Amino acid sequence: MNYRMDSSRSRTQAAGEGGYGLGLSIAKAAVQRSGGTIAAHSGGNETVFTITLRAV
């Protein structure tokens, strides 16, 4: 699985204040390729990510 940065995306925020927004997309692809699922549940000031993988 290879990801290349799109030239239209630029990091304009100061260091430590965000990123490119690719992390969840990469995680989702990896989990789904493994036969698992990934879900996000937001409430208040927090978001919980649940990753389920099948046993091998």
PEGI-V819785 format. One line per field, one symbol per residue. phi: phi as a letter, one per 40 degrees, with the letter a starting at -180 (. if undefined). psi: psi as a letter, one per 30 degrees, with the letter a starting at -180 (. if undefined). A space follows every 10 residues. Layout:
phi->???
psi->???
//
This chain:
phi->.bbbcccccb ccccdgbhac gcdccccccc ccccgbbbbb bbagbbbbbb bbbccb
psi->jkkkkkffkk jfllkghaaf gfeeeeeeee eefggalklk jkkbglkkkk kkkkk.
//
